[in-house]
Amino acid sequence: MHWLQIGNIAVTRIIEIEEPFLVPDKMFAEATPEAIAPYRSSLEPRALCPQTGKLILPIQSYLIRTERHLALVDTCVGNHKSLAGFKRWAGRDDPTYLSALSAAGVAPEEIDFVFCTHLHLDHCGWHTELRDGRWHPTFPNARYIFAKEEYAYAERQYRERGDPVFVENVVPVMEAGRGVLVDTDYAVDDTLYLESTPGHTPGHCAVKLKSRAESGVVTGDLIHSPLQCPHPEWNFLFDDQPTLARTTRRRFLERYADTSTLILATHFPSPSVGWFRSAGDAFRYEYRDEL
Ligand SMILES: [Zn+2]
């Protein structure tokens, strides 16, 4: 397991799934074959599967060891979930995620904080696990951080659409007394804090890491693909607030382009991590070759 250093913080990726997901114009309406033709050679084979023509998408957590805490950002799909809206990953019974955590030398009991960029099904699945027919927090000693607006959004999705994410992944954490509802500027300390990035969902937050003069930021779903660097205006299929999602994405790219801040991209294909660089009036992604 390779860890990278951001000052005195160590970071690694815990991958649950990495597979061809959807063809580009299903993920982004504007990403027609003609529109992506100029990028095809740079995308294949890492980001675009040459056999299926689908964009490759990892589902992963970032595991973060600061000088004081162990934290996870996002917890993937999880096992035995109902996933009303996305049956492809429903009812999984797969040891990959917890095995990867163990390979990183970390037991679930050791996690101090569980962050969640937003409450979609592929970001909070391992918040809970099914034991004896009941959902329990997977990380029994952790404080699970939920942005209040995001919590209210997930609750609404449950009430209005019957989305089971809230009852399977969030309610059991609150009932066990492990959940903490926070504002979108919440900080654990000056090394680990939220950065409000609404649009994909109303309470979406990136997670910022800072140590000495170095920094990194976990994107969550404010951006899904390196294709959105040259095209920040391309919204993802499930961006909940399209205009806000576009504005937030461009501002985020502008803020970090040509800086040393390491981008810990949630859904960019492996190795996922790199830097935003400006390119004309848009951007490009420069991968860091490890991790
Ligand atoms: Zn996602």
Residues whose N, C-alpha, C, O or C-beta is under 5 A from the ligand:
A	BS01	ZN	D122 D221
